Amino acid sequence: MNNGRYQGEMQIVRQTLSAHDNVNVVAQIIKEDLPLLSCIEPNDTFDFQKTRECKK
């Protein structure tokens, strides 16, 4: 989807938001990983590393 906004960025939202046509949700954080959110501060940079194959 291209709404004329910057593409290539991602946000982690710590609360439930209502659905919106201009927002794409690509993932959810599993319950066991929620404590990791406290390690991320505003404007921190981070990346995801593949550690195993996903089940299909």
Protein Blocks (a to p, Z undefined) as FASTA:
>chain_A
ZZhiaehiacddfbdcdddfkbccfbdcdfklmmmmmmpcghiacddddfbdcdZZ
